[in-house]
């Protein structure tokens, strides 16, 4: 039940990032899930097309996007690959691995990784996009092309007339929290040890972490 709730929340973030607005809530997605035909989902699962949980969320996301006239096509399917479309000519992708779903979307003329596990949007260059998608596939992700006209959004309008540069790439949320904790511990260590010695700072940080002052990474 807990993983289903996490998956539902992740799917909600994925869809709202795709559409660039608070369009869906967990209640909305739950309602769509209940509308799905149970017999069809069981038949799909028995056909070896993946776990019940994966298929359920895939169907929920597909049904939610149909409201906007959007369709999902599996990126590495024969049907799509035969079209020989350069990924930079698409508008968006949805990526999934286990319970995690996230969106890669073009805003203006630039691509962004809108992963809710990151501290912010990650800029992806046109030359890196295909390599990034291939890397995700190698890591076990399923990738879907979002086809259709996405609703207008302010970010798309602004980035349509200007480009952004990203001096520092966003970190994973867990990494950012760990760095903040480490910085706090180092600051405490400098208060307790009146010596200008980096090795002493490091020893003090390790000592504090072992005492439970900071959570293990």
C-alpha positions as CSV (number, residue, x, y, z in Angstrom):
1,X,0.0,0.0,0.0
2,X,2.8,2.4,0.9
3,X,4.6,1.9,-2.5
4,X,1.3,2.4,-4.3
5,X,0.8,5.7,-2.5
6,X,4.4,6.8,-3.3
7,X,3.9,5.8,-6.9
8,X,0.6,7.7,-7.1
9,X,2.3,10.8,-5.7
10,X,5.2,10.4,-8.1
11,X,2.8,10.0,-11.0
12,X,1.0,13.2,-9.9
13,X,4.3,15.2,-9.9
14,X,5.2,13.7,-13.3
15,X,1.9,14.8,-14.9
16,X,1.9,18.2,-13.3
17,X,5.5,18.8,-14.4
18,X,4.6,17.7,-17.9
19,X,1.6,20.1,-18.1
20,X,3.3,22.8,-16.1
21,X,0.4,23.3,-13.7
22,X,-1.4,21.8,-10.7
23,X,-3.8,19.9,-12.9
24,X,-3.9,16.6,-11.1
25,X,-4.2,15.6,-7.4
26,X,-3.9,12.1,-5.9
27,X,-7.7,12.0,-5.6
28,X,-8.0,12.6,-9.4
29,X,-5.6,9.8,-10.2
30,X,-7.3,7.5,-7.8
31,X,-10.6,8.2,-9.5
32,X,-9.1,7.4,-12.9
33,X,-7.7,4.2,-11.5
34,X,-11.1,3.1,-10.2
35,X,-12.6,3.8,-13.6
36,X,-10.2,1.3,-15.3
37,X,-11.6,-2.0,-16.2
38,X,-10.2,-4.6,-13.7
39,X,-10.6,-7.5,-16.1
40,X,-8.5,-5.7,-18.8
41,X,-5.7,-5.0,-16.3
42,X,-5.6,-8.6,-15.2
43,X,-5.5,-9.8,-18.8
44,X,-2.6,-7.4,-19.5
45,X,-0.7,-8.6,-16.4
46,X,-1.2,-12.3,-17.3
47,X,0.2,-11.5,-20.8
48,X,3.6,-10.8,-19.2
49,X,3.5,-7.1,-19.8
50,X,4.9,-6.2,-16.4
51,X,3.7,-6.0,-12.8
52,X,0.1,-5.1,-11.9
53,X,1.4,-1.9,-10.2
54,X,3.4,-0.8,-13.3
55,X,0.5,-1.4,-15.7
56,X,-2.0,0.3,-13.3
57,X,0.0,3.5,-13.2
58,X,0.7,3.4,-16.9
59,X,-3.0,3.1,-17.6
60,X,-3.8,5.9,-15.2
61,X,-1.2,8.2,-16.7
62,X,-2.4,7.3,-20.3
63,X,-6.0,8.0,-19.4
64,X,-5.2,11.2,-17.6
65,X,-3.3,12.5,-20.7
66,X,-6.1,11.5,-23.1
67,X,-8.2,14.3,-21.5
68,X,-5.7,16.7,-23.1
69,X,-5.5,14.9,-26.4
70,X,-2.1,13.5,-25.6
71,X,-0.9,9.9,-26.4
72,X,2.0,7.8,-25.1
73,X,4.2,5.8,-27.5
74,X,7.0,3.5,-26.2
75,X,10.3,5.2,-27.3
76,X,12.1,2.0,-28.1
77,X,9.2,0.2,-29.8
78,X,9.6,-0.9,-33.5
79,X,6.6,1.4,-34.3
80,X,8.4,4.5,-33.1
81,X,11.9,3.6,-34.1
82,X,10.8,3.0,-37.7
83,X,9.8,6.7,-37.9
84,X,13.4,7.7,-37.5
85,X,12.5,10.9,-35.5
86,X,15.3,12.8,-33.9
87,X,14.4,13.1,-30.1
88,X,15.0,16.9,-30.2
89,X,12.0,17.2,-32.6
90,X,9.6,15.8,-30.0
91,X,8.0,17.9,-27.2
92,X,8.2,15.7,-24.1
93,X,9.1,12.3,-22.7
94,X,7.8,10.4,-19.6
95,X,10.3,8.0,-18.0
96,X,9.6,5.2,-15.5
97,X,11.7,2.9,-13.3
98,X,9.8,0.9,-10.7
99,X,7.7,3.3,-8.7
100,X,9.4,6.5,-10.0
101,X,8.0,8.5,-12.9
102,X,9.4,11.8,-14.2
103,X,9.1,14.1,-17.2
104,X,11.6,15.4,-19.7
105,X,10.1,18.4,-21.6
106,X,11.0,21.0,-24.1
107,X,10.3,24.6,-22.8
108,X,10.8,27.2,-25.5
109,X,13.8,25.8,-27.5
110,X,15.5,24.1,-24.6
111,X,15.1,20.7,-22.9
112,X,14.7,20.2,-19.2
113,X,14.8,17.2,-16.9
114,X,11.9,17.8,-14.5
115,X,12.7,15.1,-12.1
116,X,11.0,15.5,-8.7
117,X,14.1,13.9,-7.0
118,X,16.2,16.9,-8.1
119,X,16.4,20.2,-6.3
120,X,15.3,22.0,-9.5
121,X,15.0,21.6,-13.3
122,X,18.1,20.3,-15.0
123,X,19.0,21.8,-18.4
124,X,19.7,19.2,-21.1
125,X,21.5,20.3,-24.3
126,X,20.2,19.2,-27.7
127,X,23.4,17.2,-28.3
128,X,23.1,15.4,-24.9
129,X,19.4,14.6,-25.1
130,X,19.7,11.4,-27.2
131,X,22.6,10.2,-25.0
132,X,20.7,10.9,-21.9
133,X,17.7,8.9,-23.1
134,X,20.0,6.0,-24.1
135,X,21.6,6.1,-20.6
136,X,18.2,5.9,-19.0
137,X,17.3,2.9,-21.1
138,X,20.5,1.2,-20.1
139,X,19.7,1.9,-16.4
140,X,16.3,0.0,-16.9
141,X,14.0,2.9,-17.5
142,X,10.9,2.7,-19.8
143,X,10.6,5.8,-21.9
144,X,7.5,7.1,-23.5
145,X,7.1,9.8,-26.1
146,X,4.3,12.2,-25.4
147,X,2.6,13.0,-28.7
148,X,0.1,15.8,-29.2
149,X,-0.1,19.5,-28.4
150,X,0.8,20.3,-24.8
151,X,-1.3,23.1,-23.1
152,X,0.2,26.6,-23.1
153,X,2.3,27.5,-20.1
154,X,4.1,30.6,-18.9
155,X,7.5,29.0,-18.8
156,X,7.2,27.9,-22.5
157,X,6.2,31.5,-23.5
158,X,9.1,33.1,-21.6
159,X,11.7,30.6,-22.8
160,X,10.4,31.0,-26.3
161,X,11.9,34.5,-26.5
162,X,15.0,33.9,-24.4
163,X,17.4,31.1,-23.4
164,X,18.7,30.3,-20.0
165,X,22.1,29.1,-18.9
166,X,22.7,26.8,-16.0
167,X,26.0,27.5,-14.2
168,X,25.5,24.7,-11.6
169,X,23.5,21.5,-12.2
170,X,20.9,20.7,-9.6
171,X,21.7,17.9,-7.1
172,X,19.6,15.0,-6.0
173,X,17.5,16.1,-3.0
174,X,19.2,13.6,-0.7
175,X,22.7,14.8,-1.8
176,X,21.7,18.5,-1.1
177,X,20.3,17.6,2.4
178,X,23.5,15.6,3.2
179,X,25.7,18.5,2.1
180,X,23.7,20.9,4.3
181,X,24.1,18.5,7.3
182,X,27.8,18.2,6.6
183,X,28.3,22.0,6.4
184,X,26.4,22.4,9.7
185,X,28.6,19.8,11.4
186,X,31.8,21.4,10.1
187,X,30.6,24.8,11.4
188,X,30.0,23.3,14.8
189,X,33.4,21.6,14.7
190,X,35.1,25.0,14.1
191,X,33.4,26.4,17.1
192,X,34.5,23.5,19.3
193,X,38.1,23.3,18.0
194,X,40.0,26.5,17.9
195,X,42.6,25.4,15.4
196,X,43.0,26.1,11.7
197,X,43.4,22.5,10.7
198,X,41.2,20.8,7.9
199,X,42.1,17.4,9.1
200,X,40.9,18.3,12.6
201,X,37.6,19.5,11.1
202,X,37.2,16.2,9.2
203,X,38.0,14.1,12.3
204,X,35.5,16.2,14.3
205,X,32.8,15.8,11.6
206,X,33.3,12.0,11.6
207,X,33.2,11.9,15.3
208,X,29.9,13.8,15.5
209,X,28.3,11.7,12.8
210,X,29.2,8.5,14.7
211,X,27.5,10.0,17.8
212,X,24.3,10.5,15.8
213,X,24.6,14.3,15.4
214,X,24.0,13.9,11.6
215,X,22.0,11.1,9.9
216,X,24.0,8.5,8.0
217,X,24.2,9.2,4.3
